[in-house]
Amino acid sequence: MGRNTGNNPNRIGAVKNLFEVVEGMEEFGGCGVRELADYIDVPKSTVHIYLKSLEDAGYVVQRDGQYQLSLRFLQVGGQVRHNNGLYQVGRNEIDELAQETGEVATIGCEECGYRVMLYRTEPIGAIFNNAPTGEYTRMHWTALGKAMLSQQSDERIGEIIEEHGLPQATEHTIVDRDALQDEIETVREQGYAIEDEERVNGVRSVAVPVSSEGVTADAAISVAGPKHDFDEDRIENELVPELQNTANVIELKTKHY
């Protein structure tokens, strides 16, 4: 998920390679040196040096003969999230939203043209959703992402598309630039975004933007669940009002954060 820096002389190639190693390990969960070297197309000897350096620093551990990222990353990521004002003011409201709707509720923000899931919660009996907190994913795949895109200028949306493209997650994903722009216009007009099996088959999500000026970048909140439970009547008469009420509370809290 790294950003391409090309051959810019003001960039340190070793740092870029280091994070390619880290992201490769993230994909595997646990792996050997050769397996990782083949995956990221870097010489085995080079990968071994990076892994040993990370291990010495405490960011990689060996278990059962395989290298894994250590829980030090959890410490760093947890502290980054703890310092985020939107997380601080929004997490309790998201918990309440999940309880009120009986669905998975999330709050996310935009960073580097990606949707970042800042916090999520599930009431008992809600649909299982294995997207982890902190997940970066394509903006156009999700209701959260489309709600955040609706806050961006058309010029910025074009820049995001140019940089990240419009790859397909399911057969329902919007992969045409004009179609996405039409979708964003609809979101701006109606005030909410719908994700209709565009990232995961069988799952629908509804999101509304959140104005969090001074706290974080563009943000949004959402609820998600089985498509058959998210018909138009429920979306318009129950879920959108609940989302808008929650967004209003979060916006008020951010002004006093």
C-alpha positions as a Markdown table, in Angstrom:
| # | Residue | x | y | z |
|---|---|---|---|---|
| 1 | Met | 0.0 | 0.0 | 0.0 |
| 2 | Gly | 3.1 | 2.2 | -0.1 |
| 3 | Arg | 3.3 | 5.3 | -2.2 |
| 4 | Asn | 5.5 | 5.3 | -5.3 |
| 5 | Thr | 8.4 | 7.8 | -4.8 |
| 6 | Gly | 10.1 | 6.9 | -8.1 |
| 7 | Asn | 13.8 | 8.0 | -8.3 |
| 8 | Asn | 13.4 | 11.2 | -6.3 |
| 9 | Pro | 16.9 | 12.0 | -5.0 |
| 10 | Asn | 15.4 | 13.5 | -1.8 |
| 11 | Arg | 14.1 | 10.0 | -0.8 |
| 12 | Ile | 16.0 | 7.3 | 1.1 |
| 13 | Gly | 15.7 | 4.1 | -0.8 |
| 14 | Ala | 16.6 | 1.9 | 2.2 |
| 15 | Val | 13.6 | 3.3 | 4.1 |
| 16 | Lys | 11.3 | 2.6 | 1.2 |
| 17 | Asn | 12.7 | -1.0 | 1.1 |
| 18 | Leu | 12.3 | -1.4 | 4.8 |
| 19 | Phe | 8.6 | -0.7 | 4.6 |
| 20 | Glu | 8.2 | -3.0 | 1.7 |
| 21 | Val | 9.6 | -5.7 | 3.9 |
| 22 | Val | 7.2 | -4.7 | 6.7 |
| 23 | Glu | 4.2 | -4.6 | 4.4 |
| 24 | Gly | 5.2 | -7.9 | 2.8 |
| 25 | Met | 5.2 | -9.4 | 6.3 |
| 26 | Glu | 1.8 | -7.9 | 7.0 |
| 27 | Glu | 0.5 | -9.8 | 4.0 |
| 28 | Phe | 1.9 | -13.1 | 5.0 |
| 29 | Gly | 1.4 | -13.0 | 8.8 |
| 30 | Gly | 4.4 | -15.2 | 9.2 |
| 31 | Cys | 7.1 | -16.1 | 6.6 |
| 32 | Gly | 10.6 | -17.2 | 5.9 |
| 33 | Val | 13.4 | -15.2 | 4.4 |
| 34 | Arg | 13.2 | -16.8 | 0.9 |
| 35 | Glu | 9.4 | -16.6 | 0.8 |
| 36 | Leu | 9.5 | -12.9 | 1.6 |
| 37 | Ala | 12.4 | -12.1 | -0.8 |
| 38 | Asp | 10.5 | -13.8 | -3.6 |
| 39 | Tyr | 7.3 | -11.9 | -2.8 |
| 40 | Ile | 8.8 | -8.4 | -2.7 |
| 41 | Asp | 11.5 | -9.2 | -5.4 |
| 42 | Val | 14.5 | -8.3 | -3.2 |
| 43 | Pro | 17.6 | -10.4 | -2.8 |
| 44 | Lys | 17.4 | -12.9 | 0.0 |
| 45 | Ser | 20.6 | -11.6 | 1.7 |
| 46 | Thr | 19.1 | -8.0 | 1.7 |
| 47 | Val | 15.8 | -9.2 | 3.2 |
| 48 | His | 17.7 | -11.1 | 5.9 |
| 49 | Ile | 19.6 | -7.9 | 6.9 |
| 50 | Tyr | 16.3 | -6.0 | 7.2 |
| 51 | Leu | 14.7 | -8.7 | 9.2 |
| 52 | Lys | 17.6 | -9.0 | 11.6 |
| 53 | Ser | 17.7 | -5.2 | 12.0 |
| 54 | Leu | 13.9 | -5.2 | 12.7 |
| 55 | Glu | 14.3 | -8.1 | 15.1 |
| 56 | Asp | 17.1 | -6.3 | 17.0 |
| 57 | Ala | 14.8 | -3.2 | 17.3 |
| 58 | Gly | 12.0 | -5.4 | 18.7 |
| 59 | Tyr | 9.7 | -4.9 | 15.7 |
| 60 | Val | 10.0 | -8.5 | 14.4 |
| 61 | Val | 10.0 | -11.8 | 16.3 |
| 62 | Gln | 10.7 | -15.4 | 15.2 |
| 63 | Arg | 8.1 | -18.0 | 16.1 |
| 64 | Asp | 8.3 | -21.6 | 14.9 |
| 65 | Gly | 11.0 | -20.8 | 12.4 |
| 66 | Gln | 9.1 | -17.9 | 10.8 |
| 67 | Tyr | 9.4 | -14.2 | 11.1 |
| 68 | Gln | 6.4 | -12.2 | 12.2 |
| 69 | Leu | 5.7 | -8.5 | 13.0 |
| 70 | Ser | 5.8 | -7.9 | 16.7 |
| 71 | Leu | 3.3 | -6.3 | 19.0 |
| 72 | Arg | 5.4 | -3.2 | 19.1 |
| 73 | Phe | 3.5 | -2.1 | 16.0 |
| 74 | Leu | 0.3 | -2.4 | 18.1 |
| 75 | Gln | 1.9 | -0.1 | 20.7 |
| 76 | Val | 2.8 | 2.5 | 18.1 |
| 77 | Gly | -0.5 | 2.3 | 16.2 |
| 78 | Gly | -2.5 | 2.4 | 19.4 |
| 79 | Gln | -0.7 | 5.6 | 20.5 |
| 80 | Val | -1.2 | 7.2 | 17.1 |
| 81 | Arg | -4.9 | 6.5 | 17.3 |
| 82 | His | -5.1 | 7.6 | 21.0 |
| 83 | Asn | -3.6 | 11.0 | 19.9 |
| 84 | Asn | -6.2 | 11.4 | 17.2 |
| 85 | Gly | -8.9 | 13.9 | 18.2 |
| 86 | Leu | -11.6 | 12.3 | 16.1 |
| 87 | Tyr | -11.1 | 9.0 | 17.8 |
| 88 | Gln | -11.2 | 10.7 | 21.2 |
| 89 | Val | -14.5 | 12.4 | 20.5 |
| 90 | Gly | -16.2 | 9.8 | 18.4 |
| 91 | Arg | -15.6 | 6.3 | 19.8 |
| 92 | Asn | -18.3 | 6.5 | 22.5 |
| 93 | Glu | -20.8 | 7.8 | 19.9 |
| 94 | Ile | -20.0 | 5.0 | 17.6 |
| 95 | Asp | -20.6 | 2.5 | 20.4 |
| 96 | Glu | -24.0 | 4.0 | 21.0 |
| 97 | Leu | -24.8 | 4.0 | 17.2 |
| 98 | Ala | -24.0 | 0.3 | 17.0 |
| 99 | Gln | -26.3 | -0.4 | 20.0 |
| 100 | Glu | -29.2 | 1.7 | 18.6 |
| 101 | Thr | -29.1 | 0.2 | 15.1 |
| 102 | Gly | -27.9 | -3.3 | 16.0 |
| 103 | Glu | -25.3 | -3.1 | 13.2 |
| 104 | Val | -21.6 | -2.8 | 12.8 |
| 105 | Ala | -20.7 | 0.9 | 13.2 |
| 106 | Thr | -17.5 | 2.6 | 12.2 |
| 107 | Ile | -15.7 | 5.9 | 12.0 |
| 108 | Gly | -13.1 | 6.6 | 9.4 |
| 109 | Cys | -10.9 | 9.3 | 8.0 |
| 110 | Glu | -9.0 | 10.0 | 4.8 |
| 111 | Glu | -5.2 | 9.8 | 4.6 |
| 112 | Cys | -3.1 | 9.9 | 1.5 |
| 113 | Gly | -6.1 | 9.2 | -0.6 |
| 114 | Tyr | -7.2 | 6.1 | 1.3 |
| 115 | Arg | -10.0 | 5.4 | 3.7 |
| 116 | Val | -8.7 | 4.5 | 7.1 |
| 117 | Met | -10.9 | 2.7 | 9.6 |
| 118 | Leu | -10.2 | 4.5 | 12.8 |
| 119 | Tyr | -12.6 | 2.7 | 15.0 |
| 120 | Arg | -15.3 | 0.1 | 14.7 |
| 121 | Thr | -17.7 | -1.7 | 17.1 |
| 122 | Glu | -20.2 | -4.5 | 16.8 |
| 123 | Pro | -23.3 | -5.2 | 18.9 |
| 124 | Ile | -24.1 | -8.7 | 19.9 |
| 125 | Gly | -25.5 | -10.6 | 16.9 |
| 126 | Ala | -24.2 | -8.1 | 14.3 |
| 127 | Ile | -22.9 | -9.5 | 11.0 |
| 128 | Phe | -19.3 | -10.5 | 11.3 |
| 129 | Asn | -17.0 | -8.2 | 9.5 |
| 130 | Asn | -13.3 | -9.0 | 9.5 |
| 131 | Ala | -12.0 | -5.6 | 8.4 |
| 132 | Pro | -9.5 | -4.6 | 11.1 |
| 133 | Thr | -9.2 | -1.3 | 12.8 |
| 134 | Gly | -6.6 | 0.7 | 11.1 |
| 135 | Glu | -7.3 | -0.8 | 7.7 |
| 136 | Tyr | -6.4 | 1.3 | 4.7 |
| 137 | Thr | -8.5 | 0.7 | 1.6 |
| 138 | Arg | -9.7 | 2.3 | -1.6 |
| 139 | Met | -12.0 | 5.2 | -1.2 |
| 140 | His | -14.4 | 4.2 | -3.9 |
| 141 | Trp | -15.0 | 0.7 | -2.5 |
| 142 | Thr | -16.8 | 1.9 | 0.7 |
| 143 | Ala | -19.6 | 4.1 | 1.8 |
| 144 | Leu | -17.2 | 5.7 | 4.3 |
| 145 | Gly | -14.8 | 6.5 | 1.4 |
| 146 | Lys | -17.5 | 7.9 | -0.9 |
| 147 | Ala | -18.9 | 10.1 | 1.9 |
| 148 | Met | -15.4 | 11.5 | 2.4 |
| 149 | Leu | -14.9 | 12.0 | -1.3 |
| 150 | Ser | -18.1 | 14.0 | -1.3 |
| 151 | Gln | -16.3 | 16.5 | 0.9 |
| 152 | Gln | -13.4 | 16.8 | -1.5 |
| 153 | Ser | -13.1 | 19.1 | -4.6 |
| 154 | Asp | -13.5 | 17.5 | -8.0 |
| 155 | Glu | -9.9 | 18.4 | -8.6 |
| 156 | Arg | -8.8 | 16.5 | -5.5 |
| 157 | Ile | -10.9 | 13.5 | -6.4 |
| 158 | Gly | -9.2 | 13.5 | -9.8 |
| 159 | Glu | -5.8 | 13.5 | -8.1 |
| 160 | Ile | -6.8 | 10.5 | -6.0 |
| 161 | Ile | -8.0 | 8.6 | -9.0 |
| 162 | Glu | -4.8 | 9.4 | -10.9 |
| 163 | Glu | -2.6 | 8.2 | -8.0 |
| 164 | His | -4.5 | 5.1 | -6.9 |
| 165 | Gly | -6.7 | 4.2 | -9.9 |
| 166 | Leu | -10.2 | 2.5 | -9.6 |
| 167 | Pro | -9.4 | -1.2 | -9.1 |
| 168 | Gln | -12.2 | -3.6 | -8.7 |
| 169 | Ala | -13.1 | -5.5 | -5.5 |
| 170 | Thr | -16.3 | -7.2 | -6.6 |
| 171 | Glu | -18.4 | -7.2 | -9.7 |
| 172 | His | -20.4 | -4.3 | -8.2 |
| 173 | Thr | -17.4 | -2.0 | -7.7 |
| 174 | Ile | -17.5 | 1.3 | -9.6 |
| 175 | Val | -14.5 | 1.3 | -11.9 |
| 176 | Asp | -15.4 | 4.1 | -14.3 |
| 177 | Arg | -14.3 | 7.7 | -13.5 |
| 178 | Asp | -17.5 | 9.3 | -14.8 |
| 179 | Ala | -19.7 | 6.9 | -13.0 |
| 180 | Leu | -17.9 | 7.6 | -9.7 |
| 181 | Gln | -18.2 | 11.3 | -10.2 |
| 182 | Asp | -22.0 | 10.9 | -10.8 |
| 183 | Glu | -22.1 | 8.8 | -7.6 |
| 184 | Ile | -20.3 | 11.5 | -5.6 |
| 185 | Glu | -22.7 | 14.1 | -6.9 |
| 186 | Thr | -25.6 | 12.0 | -5.7 |
| 187 | Val | -23.9 | 11.7 | -2.3 |
| 188 | Arg | -23.5 | 15.5 | -2.1 |
| 189 | Glu | -27.2 | 16.0 | -3.0 |
| 190 | Gln | -28.7 | 13.5 | -0.6 |
| 191 | Gly | -26.2 | 13.8 | 2.2 |
| 192 | Tyr | -25.3 | 10.1 | 2.6 |
| 193 | Ala | -23.4 | 7.4 | 0.7 |
| 194 | Ile | -24.4 | 3.8 | 0.0 |
| 195 | Glu | -22.0 | 0.9 | -0.5 |
| 196 | Asp | -23.9 | -1.8 | -2.3 |
| 197 | Glu | -21.7 | -5.0 | -2.3 |
| 198 | Glu | -18.9 | -2.9 | -3.8 |
| 199 | Arg | -16.3 | -4.2 | -1.5 |
| 200 | Val | -17.8 | -7.4 | 0.0 |
| 201 | Asn | -20.6 | -9.4 | -1.7 |
| 202 | Gly | -23.8 | -9.6 | 0.4 |
| 203 | Val | -22.9 | -6.5 | 2.5 |
| 204 | Arg | -24.4 | -3.1 | 2.4 |
| 205 | Ser | -23.3 | 0.0 | 4.2 |
| 206 | Val | -24.5 | 3.6 | 4.7 |
| 207 | Ala | -22.3 | 6.5 | 5.6 |
| 208 | Val | -22.6 | 10.2 | 6.2 |
| 209 | Pro | -19.7 | 12.8 | 6.2 |
| 210 | Val | -18.5 | 14.3 | 9.5 |
| 211 | Ser | -17.1 | 17.8 | 9.6 |
| 212 | Ser | -14.2 | 17.6 | 12.0 |
| 213 | Glu | -12.3 | 20.8 | 11.1 |
| 214 | Gly | -9.2 | 21.3 | 13.3 |
| 215 | Val | -9.3 | 17.7 | 14.5 |
| 216 | Thr | -8.5 | 15.5 | 11.5 |
| 217 | Ala | -8.8 | 15.3 | 7.8 |
| 218 | Asp | -12.2 | 14.5 | 6.1 |
| 219 | Ala | -14.1 | 12.0 | 8.1 |
| 220 | Ala | -17.3 | 9.9 | 8.0 |
| 221 | Ile | -19.3 | 7.4 | 10.0 |
| 222 | Ser | -21.2 | 4.3 | 8.8 |
| 223 | Val | -23.2 | 1.3 | 9.7 |
| 224 | Ala | -23.0 | -2.0 | 7.8 |
| 225 | Gly | -24.9 | -5.2 | 7.6 |
| 226 | Pro | -26.5 | -7.9 | 5.4 |
| 227 | Lys | -27.9 | -6.5 | 2.2 |
| 228 | His | -31.4 | -7.9 | 3.0 |
| 229 | Asp | -31.5 | -5.9 | 6.2 |
| 230 | Phe | -30.6 | -2.6 | 4.4 |
| 231 | Asp | -33.6 | -1.9 | 2.2 |
| 232 | Glu | -34.3 | 1.6 | 1.0 |
| 233 | Asp | -37.1 | 2.2 | 3.6 |
| 234 | Arg | -34.9 | 1.3 | 6.5 |
| 235 | Ile | -32.0 | 3.3 | 5.1 |
| 236 | Glu | -33.9 | 6.5 | 4.6 |
| 237 | Asn | -36.2 | 6.3 | 7.7 |
| 238 | Glu | -34.0 | 4.7 | 10.3 |
| 239 | Leu | -30.3 | 4.5 | 9.5 |
| 240 | Val | -29.7 | 7.8 | 7.9 |
| 241 | Pro | -31.4 | 9.8 | 10.7 |
| 242 | Glu | -29.4 | 7.8 | 13.3 |
| 243 | Leu | -26.2 | 8.5 | 11.4 |
| 244 | Gln | -26.9 | 12.2 | 11.0 |
| 245 | Asn | -27.8 | 12.6 | 14.7 |
| 246 | Thr | -24.5 | 10.9 | 15.6 |
| 247 | Ala | -22.5 | 13.0 | 13.2 |
| 248 | Asn | -24.0 | 16.1 | 14.6 |
| 249 | Val | -23.0 | 15.1 | 18.2 |
| 250 | Ile | -19.4 | 14.3 | 17.0 |
| 251 | Glu | -19.2 | 17.6 | 15.1 |
| 252 | Leu | -20.3 | 19.5 | 18.2 |
| 253 | Lys | -17.7 | 17.7 | 20.3 |
| 254 | Thr | -14.9 | 18.4 | 17.9 |
| 255 | Lys | -15.5 | 22.1 | 18.2 |
| 256 | His | -14.8 | 21.9 | 21.9 |
| 257 | Tyr | -12.0 | 19.3 | 21.7 |
